[in-house]
Amino acid sequence: MAHHVTLIPEWAEQDLVLITWPNATMDWAYMLPEIESCYIELAHAILEWEDLLVLARDPERVRTLLMTKPLRHELFVMEMDTNDTWCRDYAPLSLSVRDEAGTERPMIVDFTFNAWGLKFPAHKDNLVSRALFLSRSFIAEMGYTNALSLTFEGGGIESDGQGTLLTTASVLFEPNRNAGLSEEALQGYLREVLGADRLIVLEHGALEGDDTDGHIDTLARFLSPTQIAYVGCTDGNDPHYQALGRMRGELEELRTAEGEPYELIELPLPPAIYDEEGERLPATYANFLFVNGALLVPIYNVETDELALETLRQALPDRTIVPVYCRPLVKQHGSLHCATMQFPRGFMNKGKWRE
């Protein structure tokens, strides 16, 4: 029987957002108080708009830290050990599968996660999607797609919800992820698993200090099926100027499935932020998160913050634009979207955690 698969877009109504709590076994150990305060702010920002599920090594500690004030939505905490906090890249992606009778059912897809091409340990992170599924965290009729023969990350893909996906060549064809598969085979398999009619692969664009090899969620994001927000660079002396300029040229050439140009919304590149070793960190405003009724946007306490927020306010007038301070997050080379994974309405079995 023919099935039609869609990678649900991030602006769809959500059940909850998932985050993984930092602990002393992670790369965060040297700055744990600073990153925990960042996660407390992030968690409370999400809880203003919808429910939150936290994966944590020490659930009681998380409850203690977050229950310091009344919460507008429900907090769920689940005990799970992970290598790191970047759940965007190891939590499952959410699909909708429609059969010939028109019946839709939810499905999650589990790719292999190998820490962005074997850069770090990932043996615990790679088990999270299966552990969530087997724990009855999802509703009873949930389907599970085993795509473990493909190494891929949630931060590497964008969906317009209408059959068009956006990714980057630097991630999809990176040799430590899927060696031995031709570029054609890789694209075909990804399109098949995620149900895409079109897979757009950007050839240009990357941020210094980005361990992911150029995840699309740091560079260019669908705001709707016709709008793409992207990182621009206006400073000719900035090392990103050429690559981001070429990326903008690629985006200008793109057409929707109907043949129309996209409405392109340029987000500023934050001024350079460096770590203690003098390495530039991959701060980006494109790493925002849709929640019900709002858009959470990473800010870094730099002069471009307000321009980024105002640009997104104008692009999404029906959503509240909420700034979330993420400078501590970029010290480990990620930001707000990288640290979160949303689950659409009708996916999660919340009764399981209330038992």
C-alpha positions as CSV (number, residue, x, y, z in Angstrom):
1,M,0.0,0.0,0.0
2,A,1.4,3.4,-0.9
3,H,2.1,5.8,2.0
4,H,2.8,9.4,1.9
5,V,5.5,10.6,4.4
6,T,6.1,14.2,5.5
7,L,8.8,15.6,7.8
8,I,6.5,17.8,10.0
9,P,7.7,21.4,9.9
10,E,8.8,23.0,13.1
11,W,6.0,25.6,13.2
12,A,3.4,22.9,13.6
13,E,1.5,22.8,16.9
14,Q,3.6,20.9,19.5
15,D,3.1,18.6,22.5
16,L,6.3,19.5,24.1
17,V,10.0,20.3,23.7
18,L,12.8,18.0,24.8
19,I,16.1,19.1,26.3
20,T,19.0,17.2,27.9
21,W,20.3,18.6,31.2
22,P,24.1,19.3,31.5
23,N,26.1,17.4,34.1
24,A,29.7,17.0,35.4
25,T,30.5,14.0,33.1
26,M,30.1,16.2,30.0
27,D,32.3,18.8,28.3
28,W,30.3,21.4,30.4
29,A,32.0,20.3,33.6
30,Y,34.4,23.2,33.8
31,M,31.5,25.8,33.5
32,L,28.7,23.8,35.1
33,P,27.1,26.6,37.2
34,E,27.2,29.0,34.2
35,I,25.6,26.5,31.8
36,E,23.0,25.3,34.3
37,S,21.8,28.9,34.8
38,C,21.5,29.1,31.0
39,Y,19.5,25.9,30.9
40,I,17.2,27.2,33.7
41,E,16.5,30.3,31.6
42,L,15.9,28.2,28.5
43,A,13.6,25.7,30.3
44,H,11.5,28.5,31.9
45,A,11.3,30.2,28.5
46,I,9.9,27.0,26.9
47,L,7.5,26.4,29.9
48,E,5.9,29.8,29.4
49,W,4.5,28.4,26.1
50,E,4.2,24.6,26.3
51,D,5.2,21.5,28.2
52,L,8.9,20.5,28.6
53,L,10.5,17.1,28.9
54,V,14.0,17.0,30.4
55,L,16.4,14.0,30.0
56,A,18.7,14.0,33.1
57,R,21.2,11.9,34.9
58,D,19.8,13.4,38.2
59,P,16.1,14.0,37.8
60,E,15.6,15.3,41.3
61,R,18.3,18.0,40.8
62,V,16.5,19.2,37.7
63,R,13.1,19.4,39.4
64,T,14.7,21.3,42.3
65,L,16.3,23.8,40.0
66,L,13.2,24.4,37.9
67,M,10.4,24.3,40.5
68,T,11.7,27.6,42.1
69,K,8.7,29.4,40.6
70,P,5.2,28.4,39.5
71,L,5.3,26.9,36.0
72,R,2.7,27.7,33.4
73,H,3.0,24.3,31.7
74,E,3.9,20.8,32.8
75,L,7.5,19.7,33.5
76,F,8.4,16.1,32.8
77,V,11.8,14.7,33.8
78,M,13.1,11.3,32.7
79,E,16.3,9.7,33.9
80,M,18.7,9.1,31.1
81,D,22.5,9.1,30.7
82,T,23.9,10.9,27.7
83,N,27.3,11.9,26.4
84,D,26.2,15.5,25.7
85,T,23.3,17.9,25.7
86,W,22.9,18.4,21.9
87,C,19.6,16.5,21.6
88,R,18.7,18.2,18.3
89,D,21.1,15.8,16.7
90,Y,20.4,12.5,18.4
91,A,16.7,12.8,19.3
92,P,14.2,11.4,16.7
93,L,12.7,13.4,13.9
94,S,8.9,13.5,13.7
95,L,7.0,12.3,10.5
96,S,3.4,12.1,9.5
97,V,2.5,9.1,7.4
98,R,-0.7,9.1,5.4
99,D,-2.1,5.9,3.9
100,E,-4.3,5.6,0.8
101,A,-7.4,5.9,2.9
102,G,-6.2,9.3,4.0
103,T,-5.6,8.2,7.6
104,E,-2.6,9.9,9.2
105,R,-0.4,8.4,11.9
106,P,2.6,9.7,13.7
107,M,6.1,8.2,13.2
108,I,9.5,8.9,14.5
109,V,12.7,8.2,12.6
110,D,16.0,7.1,14.2
111,F,19.2,7.8,12.4
112,T,22.7,6.8,13.6
113,F,24.4,9.6,15.5
114,N,28.2,9.5,15.5
115,A,29.0,12.9,17.0
116,W,29.3,14.8,13.7
117,G,31.6,12.4,12.0
118,L,33.3,10.7,14.9
119,K,34.6,13.9,16.6
120,F,33.5,12.9,20.1
121,P,32.1,9.9,22.1
122,A,28.4,9.3,21.2
123,H,27.6,5.8,22.3
124,K,25.0,6.9,24.9
125,D,23.5,9.7,22.7
126,N,23.0,7.2,19.8
127,L,20.7,5.1,22.1
128,V,18.4,8.0,23.1
129,S,15.8,7.7,20.3
130,R,15.4,3.9,20.8
131,A,15.3,4.4,24.6
132,L,12.6,7.0,24.3
133,F,10.6,4.8,22.0
134,L,10.9,1.7,24.1
135,S,10.0,3.6,27.3
136,R,6.4,4.1,25.9
137,S,7.2,7.8,25.8
138,F,5.2,8.1,22.6
139,I,1.5,7.4,22.0
140,A,0.5,3.7,21.4
141,E,0.0,3.9,17.7
142,M,3.4,5.5,17.1
143,G,5.4,4.1,14.2
144,Y,9.2,3.7,14.3
145,T,11.4,4.0,11.2
146,N,14.8,2.3,11.7
147,A,17.1,4.5,9.5
148,L,20.3,3.5,11.5
149,S,22.1,2.6,8.2
150,L,22.3,6.4,7.6
151,T,24.3,8.7,9.9
152,F,22.5,12.0,10.1
153,E,21.5,14.7,12.6
154,G,18.3,16.7,13.2
155,G,20.2,20.0,12.9
156,G,21.2,19.0,9.4
157,I,17.7,19.2,7.9
158,E,14.9,21.8,7.4
159,S,11.4,20.9,6.2
160,D,8.8,23.2,4.7
161,G,6.1,20.5,5.5
162,Q,5.1,20.4,1.8
163,G,7.7,18.0,0.4
164,T,10.8,20.3,0.2
165,L,13.8,19.7,2.4
166,L,16.9,21.9,2.8
167,T,20.4,20.6,3.9
168,T,24.1,21.3,3.3
169,A,26.6,19.4,1.2
170,S,29.3,19.8,3.8
171,V,27.2,17.7,6.3
172,L,25.4,15.2,4.0
173,F,28.6,14.2,2.1
174,E,31.0,14.5,4.9
175,P,33.2,11.3,4.6
176,N,33.1,10.2,8.3
177,R,29.3,10.0,8.3
178,N,28.4,7.9,5.3
179,A,31.5,6.7,3.6
180,G,30.9,4.3,0.7
181,L,27.6,5.7,-0.3
182,S,27.5,7.8,-3.5
183,E,26.1,11.4,-3.3
184,E,23.2,10.3,-5.4
185,A,22.4,7.3,-3.2
186,L,22.6,9.4,-0.1
187,Q,20.2,12.0,-1.4
188,G,17.8,9.3,-2.6
189,Y,17.8,7.5,0.7
190,L,17.3,10.7,2.7
191,R,14.4,11.8,0.4
192,E,12.8,8.3,0.8
193,V,13.1,8.2,4.6
194,L,11.8,11.7,5.1
195,G,9.2,11.6,2.3
196,A,10.6,14.5,0.3
197,D,9.8,15.4,-3.3
198,R,12.7,17.8,-3.4
199,L,16.0,17.9,-1.4
200,I,17.8,21.2,-1.8
201,V,21.5,20.9,-1.0
202,L,23.4,24.1,-0.3
203,E,27.0,24.1,-1.4
204,H,28.1,27.2,0.4
205,G,28.1,28.6,3.9
206,A,29.7,27.6,7.2
207,L,30.5,29.3,10.5
208,E,33.9,29.2,12.1
209,G,34.1,27.0,15.2
210,D,31.1,24.9,14.0
211,D,31.8,21.2,15.0
212,T,28.9,20.0,12.8
213,D,30.5,20.8,9.5
214,G,27.8,23.3,8.6
215,H,24.4,22.3,9.9
216,I,21.6,24.0,8.1
217,D,20.1,25.2,11.4
218,T,23.1,27.5,11.9
219,L,22.7,29.0,8.4
220,A,19.3,29.1,6.8
221,R,15.8,28.1,8.1
222,F,12.3,27.9,6.8
223,L,10.0,30.4,8.6
224,S,7.1,29.2,6.4
225,P,6.8,27.3,3.1
226,T,7.7,30.6,1.3
227,Q,10.1,32.3,3.6
228,I,13.8,31.5,4.4
229,A,15.7,33.3,7.2
230,Y,19.4,33.2,6.6
231,V,22.6,34.5,8.1
232,G,24.1,37.4,6.1
233,C,27.5,39.1,6.5
234,T,27.9,42.7,5.5
235,D,31.5,43.2,6.7
236,G,33.9,42.6,3.9
237,N,36.7,42.1,6.3
238,D,35.0,39.2,8.2
239,P,36.3,35.8,7.2
240,H,32.6,34.6,6.6
241,Y,31.9,37.3,4.0
242,Q,32.7,35.3,0.9
243,A,31.1,32.0,1.9
244,L,27.9,33.6,3.3
245,G,27.7,35.8,0.2
246,R,27.8,32.8,-2.0
247,M,25.2,31.1,0.1
248,R,22.9,34.1,-0.3
249,G,23.4,33.8,-4.1
250,E,22.3,30.2,-3.9
251,L,19.2,31.1,-1.9
252,E,18.3,33.8,-4.4
253,E,18.4,31.2,-7.2
254,L,16.1,28.8,-5.3
255,R,12.4,28.5,-6.3
256,T,9.5,27.0,-4.4
257,A,7.7,23.9,-5.7
258,E,5.4,26.4,-7.5
259,G,8.3,28.1,-9.2
260,E,8.3,31.3,-7.2
261,P,11.4,32.8,-5.5
262,Y,11.5,32.6,-1.8
263,E,11.1,35.6,0.5
264,L,14.5,35.9,1.9
265,I,15.0,37.4,5.4
266,E,18.5,38.3,6.3
267,L,19.7,37.9,9.9
268,P,22.8,39.7,11.0
269,L,26.0,37.8,11.8
270,P,26.9,38.5,15.4
271,P,30.2,40.2,15.9
272,A,33.0,37.8,16.6
273,I,32.9,36.0,20.0
274,Y,36.0,34.1,21.0
275,D,36.7,31.4,23.5
276,E,39.6,31.4,26.0
277,E,42.0,29.9,23.3
278,G,41.1,32.6,20.8
279,E,38.9,30.4,18.6
280,R,35.9,32.0,17.1
281,L,32.6,30.6,18.3
282,P,29.7,29.8,16.0
283,A,27.1,32.4,17.3
284,T,24.1,32.6,15.0
285,Y,20.6,33.9,15.2
286,A,19.3,31.3,12.8
287,N,19.4,28.8,15.6
288,F,15.9,29.8,16.8
289,L,13.2,27.4,18.1
290,F,9.5,27.5,17.2
291,V,7.2,26.9,20.2
292,N,3.4,27.2,20.4
293,G,2.6,30.9,19.7
294,A,6.2,32.1,19.9
295,L,9.7,31.9,18.5
296,L,12.6,31.6,20.9
297,V,15.6,33.4,19.5
298,P,19.2,33.0,20.9
299,I,20.9,36.3,21.9
300,Y,24.5,36.9,22.9
301,N,24.5,40.3,24.6
302,V,26.0,41.9,21.5
303,E,24.9,45.0,19.5
304,T,23.3,42.9,16.7
305,D,20.8,41.2,19.1
306,E,18.0,43.8,18.7
307,L,18.3,43.9,14.9
308,A,17.9,40.1,14.7
309,L,14.9,40.2,17.1
310,E,13.2,43.0,15.1
311,T,13.8,41.3,11.8
312,L,12.1,38.2,13.0
313,R,9.2,40.2,14.6
314,Q,8.5,41.7,11.2
315,A,8.8,38.4,9.4
316,L,6.5,36.5,11.9
317,P,4.0,39.1,13.1
318,D,1.6,36.5,14.5
319,R,4.3,35.1,16.9
320,T,5.8,36.5,20.0
321,I,9.6,36.8,19.6
322,V,11.3,35.8,22.8
323,P,15.0,36.4,23.4
324,V,17.0,33.7,25.2
325,Y,20.5,34.4,26.4
326,C,22.7,31.7,24.8
327,R,26.3,33.0,25.1
328,P,27.2,30.1,27.5
329,L,25.9,27.6,24.9
330,V,28.2,28.7,22.1
331,K,31.2,28.0,24.3
332,Q,30.6,24.4,23.4
333,H,29.9,25.3,19.8
334,G,26.0,25.1,19.7
335,S,23.1,27.3,20.4
336,L,19.4,27.2,21.3
337,H,18.0,25.0,18.5
338,C,20.9,22.6,18.8
339,A,20.0,22.1,22.5
340,T,16.3,21.3,21.9
341,M,14.0,19.0,20.0
342,Q,10.3,19.6,19.5
343,F,7.6,17.0,19.2
344,P,4.4,17.8,17.4
345,R,0.9,17.6,18.8
346,G,-0.4,14.1,19.3
347,F,3.0,12.4,19.6
348,M,3.8,12.1,23.3
349,N,2.3,9.8,25.9
350,K,2.2,12.3,28.8
351,G,0.2,9.9,31.0
352,K,3.3,7.7,31.1
353,W,5.2,10.3,33.1
354,R,2.3,11.2,35.4
355,E,2.0,7.5,36.6
